[in-house]
């Protein structure tokens, strides 16, 4: 389903042309199934995005040239992708083409398959982790010639016609997802068609986020620019109580041993890699325990700490939302959830006792309109100075987080 120019949501898949004009497809478990390398938006035409098998999508379109080089696409879990496209000591993002040049193999597929069908040639790309996988199938029009270039890591494609038609089908190891019912309250018929469009598109985006447990993407939000609890808070009066209840309970499952929450769940390939590292830690520490039984409790603490090292703590304002949302939980919560909530409350109190309160950013003297003006009236303390220049004053007060 097309959301707006260059952005589609179809079942588990979020399909977009980014600000570089690169075609990117994000699927379940925050995996990049397809990231175009060396292909610009001017070279690709998307004609339709339709439902596919197994909660999938079928993307039909064509490459505008009669012949071109199709580079093996970038594939990987989002945290790795995000680290690579935002390198340290670089003012902004870099393209996937540049990433591949700088880090060959980091975002490479694990398997590339080719077959000739009655409808034309087809390529299958997969990236594996353990016994699971994700990737896509590229079906090309009949008569298309392919030649593999190992050194250039891709295929030379040549069509019998003026363009190369294709069907691109993202695929994944089967991933169950919860059934989510209606999440928005009924909207009175708006006077402005634009309002209805915003309402309906937001409904579809949040449905997608909840149904497939999306918590992160390239820019810290796959389709909804807030974490789950902030979304629930901002949606009060619009989201149905049952939806808010579900969002809070799911979020409360993700609290570390100190009572800290985080914005991104650990899923898919990243979860697999993390568990492998933790197993190494556990194996090493278990050896110590065998030598000294008294170290058992210390072992447990160290393993919990090892697990918490993978938590994304780029934003530290999330814990109060757990407490704010407690009254939104309609049903009785289970014992583990209550234990997590108590840990959160203890953590927030400890931070409040030991840390200063972060408030609005101070205004530099040169920008003061009068001598008594000390703080910006709006803005986000997490962002750089440029954020205060770009954000509209009507929106800014709602984007302020007060934390310890």
C-alpha positions in Angstrom: 0.0 0.0 0.0 1.4 3.3 -1.0 1.6 5.8 1.9 3.1 8.7 0.0 5.6 9.4 -2.7 8.4 6.8 -2.5 7.1 5.1 0.6 5.0 1.9 0.8 3.9 -0.4 3.6 2.8 -3.9 2.7 2.2 -6.4 5.5 5.6 -6.9 7.3 7.6 -4.8 4.9 8.5 -1.1 4.8 9.6 -0.1 1.3 11.1 3.4 0.6 13.4 5.5 -1.5 15.6 7.3 1.0 17.0 10.8 0.8 19.8 9.5 -1.3 17.3 7.9 -3.7 18.3 4.4 -2.6 15.6 1.7 -2.6 15.5 0.1 0.8 13.3 -2.7 2.2 13.0 -3.4 5.9 11.2 -6.5 7.1 10.5 -8.4 10.3 13.0 -8.3 13.1 14.5 -5.0 11.9 16.4 -6.6 9.0 17.4 -4.8 5.9 16.3 -7.3 3.2 17.3 -5.1 0.2 19.5 -2.0 0.0 20.2 -0.9 -3.5 23.9 -0.3 -4.2 24.9 1.9 -7.0 21.3 2.3 -8.3 19.6 5.7 -8.1 15.9 6.4 -8.0 16.1 7.7 -11.6 17.0 4.2 -12.7 14.2 2.3 -11.1 10.4 2.6 -11.6 8.0 1.0 -9.0 4.7 0.3 -10.7 2.9 -1.5 -7.9 3.3 -3.1 -4.4 0.9 -5.9 -3.8 0.3 -8.5 -1.1 2.6 -11.6 -1.3 2.7 -15.0 0.3 3.3 -15.4 4.0 2.5 -11.8 4.9 4.8 -10.7 2.3 5.0 -8.2 -0.6 5.4 -8.3 -4.4 7.1 -5.2 -5.8 6.6 -4.9 -9.6 8.6 -2.4 -11.7 11.4 -2.1 -14.1 15.0 -0.8 -14.5 14.8 2.0 -17.0 17.9 0.9 -19.0 18.2 -1.9 -21.5 21.4 -3.0 -19.8 22.9 -2.3 -16.4 25.0 -3.7 -13.6 23.1 -5.0 -10.7 25.3 -4.9 -7.6 24.7 -7.4 -4.8 22.5 -5.4 -2.5 23.3 -4.5 1.1 21.7 -6.8 3.7 22.0 -6.9 7.4 20.5 -6.1 10.8 19.6 -2.5 11.2 22.0 -1.7 14.1 25.0 -2.7 11.9 23.6 -0.9 8.9 23.0 2.3 10.9 26.5 2.2 12.4 28.0 1.8 8.9 26.0 4.6 7.2 26.8 7.0 10.0 30.5 6.6 10.5 32.3 8.3 13.3 33.9 11.7 12.5 31.6 12.1 9.5 29.2 15.0 9.4 26.3 13.0 8.0 25.3 9.7 6.4 27.1 8.0 3.6 25.5 6.0 0.8 25.3 2.2 0.7 27.6 2.3 -2.3 30.2 4.0 -0.1 29.6 1.6 2.7 30.3 -1.4 0.4 33.5 0.2 -0.8 34.7 1.0 2.8 33.6 -2.3 4.4 33.4 -5.0 1.7 31.6 -8.1 3.0 30.0 -6.5 6.1 26.6 -6.2 4.5 27.0 -9.1 2.0 24.5 -11.9 1.4 25.3 -15.4 2.7 23.8 -17.1 -0.3 23.1 -16.2 -4.0 21.1 -18.5 -6.1 20.2 -18.5 -9.8 17.5 -20.4 -11.7 16.0 -20.3 -15.1 12.2 -20.6 -15.1 9.6 -20.6 -17.8 8.9 -17.0 -17.1 12.5 -15.9 -17.1 15.6 -15.9 -14.9 15.4 -15.5 -11.1 18.0 -14.6 -8.5 17.6 -15.4 -4.8 19.6 -13.6 -2.1 19.7 -14.7 1.5 21.5 -13.7 4.6 21.6 -16.4 7.3 22.0 -16.4 11.0 22.0 -19.8 12.8 19.2 -21.8 11.2 17.2 -18.7 10.2 17.4 -16.4 7.2 16.0 -13.3 5.4 16.4 -11.9 1.9 14.6 -11.6 -1.4 13.9 -13.1 -4.8 14.3 -11.1 -8.0 12.4 -12.4 -11.0 13.4 -10.9 -14.3 11.5 -10.7 -17.6 11.9 -13.6 -20.0 14.9 -13.2 -22.3 17.0 -11.2 -19.9 20.7 -12.2 -20.1 22.8 -12.4 -16.9 26.5 -12.6 -16.4 28.1 -12.9 -12.9 31.0 -10.6 -12.1 32.8 -12.0 -9.1 35.3 -9.1 -8.8 32.5 -6.5 -9.0 30.1 -8.5 -6.8 27.0 -8.4 -9.0 25.4 -9.3 -12.3 25.5 -7.6 -15.7 21.8 -7.6 -16.9 20.7 -7.1 -20.5 17.1 -7.2 -21.7 15.7 -8.0 -25.2 13.6 -4.8 -24.9 14.2 -1.1 -24.0 14.0 -1.8 -20.2 14.3 -4.7 -17.7 11.0 -5.6 -16.0 11.2 -7.3 -12.6 9.3 -8.6 -9.6 11.1 -8.2 -6.3 9.8 -10.4 -3.5 11.2 -9.9 0.0 11.3 -13.2 1.9 12.0 -14.2 5.5 12.1 -17.2 7.8 8.5 -17.5 9.1 8.0 -15.0 11.9 4.8 -15.2 14.0 3.1 -11.9 14.8 0.3 -11.0 17.2 -3.2 -10.3 15.9 -3.9 -6.6 16.6 -7.4 -5.4 16.3 -8.6 -1.8 15.9 -6.3 0.7 17.6 -7.8 4.1 16.8 -11.0 5.4 18.1 -13.6 6.3 15.5 -13.0 9.7 13.8 -15.9 12.0 13.2 -16.1 12.8 9.5 -13.6 15.6 9.2 -14.2 18.8 7.2 -10.9 18.6 5.6 -9.9 15.6 3.4 -6.3 16.1 4.4 -7.1 15.4 8.1 -8.8 12.1 7.2 -5.7 11.1 5.1 -3.4 11.9 8.0 -5.6 10.0 10.4 -5.8 6.9 8.2 -2.2 6.8 7.3 -1.1 7.1 10.9 -3.5 4.3 11.8 -1.8 2.1 9.1 1.7 3.0 10.3 1.0 2.2 14.0 -0.8 -1.0 13.0 2.3 -2.0 11.1 4.6 -1.1 14.1 2.5 -3.1 16.6 1.7 -6.1 14.4 5.3 -6.8 13.5 6.9 -5.4 16.7 8.9 -2.8 14.9 10.9 -0.7 17.3 13.7 0.7 15.2 14.8 1.6 11.7 17.5 3.6 10.0 16.7 6.8 11.8 15.5 5.5 15.2 11.9 4.7 14.2 10.9 2.4 11.3 7.6 4.1 10.5 6.6 5.9 13.7 9.0 8.6 15.1 8.6 7.7 18.7 9.2 4.7 20.9 6.1 2.6 21.9 5.4 4.3 25.2 5.8 7.9 23.9 3.4 6.9 21.1 0.9 5.6 23.7 1.3 8.8 25.7 0.8 11.1 22.7 -2.1 9.0 21.5 -4.2 9.3 24.6 -7.8 10.1 23.5 -7.0 8.8 19.9 -5.7 5.3 20.6 -8.1 2.9 22.1 -7.5 1.9 25.7 -6.8 -1.7 24.6 -4.1 -0.6 22.2 -2.4 1.6 24.8 -2.6 -1.2 27.3 -0.9 -3.6 24.9 1.9 -1.1 24.1 2.7 -0.5 27.7 2.8 -4.2 28.7 5.0 -5.1 25.7 7.4 -2.3 26.6 7.6 -3.3 30.2 9.0 -6.7 29.1 12.2 -4.9 28.2 13.8 -3.7 31.4 17.3 -4.6 32.4 18.6 -5.7 35.9 19.0 -2.1 37.1 15.5 -1.0 36.1 16.4 0.7 32.9 14.3 0.4 29.7 15.4 0.9 26.2 14.1 2.0 22.8 15.0 -1.0 20.7 14.3 -4.6 21.3 17.0 -7.1 20.6 15.6 -9.3 17.8 16.6 -11.3 14.7 20.2 -11.5 13.6 21.4 -9.1 16.2 19.8 -11.2 18.9 21.5 -14.3 17.6 24.9 -12.6 17.5 24.4 -11.2 21.0 23.5 -14.6 22.4 26.6 -16.1 20.9 28.7 -13.5 22.7 26.9 -14.1 26.0 27.4 -17.8 25.7 31.1 -17.2 25.5 30.9 -15.1 28.7 28.8 -17.7 30.5 31.2 -20.5 29.5 34.2 -18.5 30.8 32.5 -17.6 34.0 31.1 -21.0 34.6 34.7 -22.3 34.7 35.4 -19.8 37.4 32.4 -21.0 39.4 33.5 -24.6 39.2 36.7 -23.4 40.8 35.0 -21.3 43.4 31.3 -22.0 44.2 31.1 -18.8 46.2 31.3 -16.8 43.0 27.9 -18.0 41.8 26.0 -14.8 42.6 28.8 -12.7 41.1 28.5 -14.8 38.0 24.8 -14.0 37.7 25.4 -10.3 38.0 28.2 -10.4 35.4 26.0 -12.2 32.9 23.2 -9.7 33.4 25.7 -6.9 32.9 26.9 -8.6 29.7 23.4 -8.7 28.4 22.7 -5.1 29.3 25.7 -4.0 27.2 23.6 -4.5 24.1 20.9 -2.1 25.2 20.7 1.0 23.1 20.9 3.9 25.6 21.1 6.8 23.1 18.1 8.3 24.9 17.6 8.0 28.7 14.2 9.6 29.1 12.2 6.4 28.7 11.8 5.2 32.3 9.3 7.8 33.5 6.9 6.7 30.7 6.6 3.3 32.4 5.3 5.0 35.5 3.1 7.5 33.7 1.4 4.6 31.8 0.7 2.4 34.7 -2.9 3.6 35.0 -3.5 2.8 31.4 -3.1 -0.9 32.0 -6.7 -2.1 32.2 -6.1 -5.6 33.4 -4.1 -6.9 36.3 -0.5 -7.3 35.3 1.5 -10.5 36.1 4.1 -10.8 38.8 7.2 -10.4 36.4 5.8 -7.2 35.0 5.2 -5.8 38.5 8.7 -6.7 39.4 10.0 -4.8 36.4 7.8 -1.8 37.3 9.2 -1.8 40.8 12.8 -1.9 39.4 12.0 1.1 37.2 10.5 3.1 40.1 13.6 2.3 42.2 15.9 3.4 39.3 14.0 6.6 38.7 14.2 7.5 42.4 17.9 6.8 42.5 18.5 9.0 39.5 16.3 11.8 41.0 18.3 11.7 44.2 21.7 11.8 42.5 21.3 13.8 39.3 20.3 17.3 38.4 17.2 17.9 36.4 17.7 18.5 32.7 15.5 21.4 31.5 15.4 23.8 28.5 18.7 24.8 26.8 20.1 28.1 27.8 20.0 30.9 25.1 23.4 32.2 24.1 23.8 35.9 24.9 23.9 37.0 21.3 20.5 35.5 20.7 18.7 37.0 23.7 15.8 39.3 22.9 15.9 40.9 26.3 18.2 40.6 29.3 15.8 38.5 31.4 15.5 35.8 28.7 17.6 32.8 29.9 16.3 29.6 28.3 14.8 28.6 25.0 11.1 28.3 25.4 11.0 25.1 23.3 13.4 22.5 21.9 14.8 19.1 22.6 17.7 18.8 25.0 19.0 15.7 23.2 19.6 17.4 19.8 22.3 19.7 18.6 22.1 23.4 18.3 20.7 23.1 14.8 17.5 21.5 16.1 16.4 24.7 17.7 16.6 26.5 14.4 14.6 24.0 12.5 11.8 23.0 14.8 8.5 25.0 14.6 7.6 26.6 18.0 4.1 25.2 17.8 5.5 21.6 17.8 8.6 22.0 19.9 7.1 22.1 23.4 5.7 18.5 22.8 9.2 17.3 21.9 10.8 18.2 25.2 11.9 15.5 27.6 12.5 16.3 31.2 14.8 13.7 32.7 17.3 13.1 35.5 
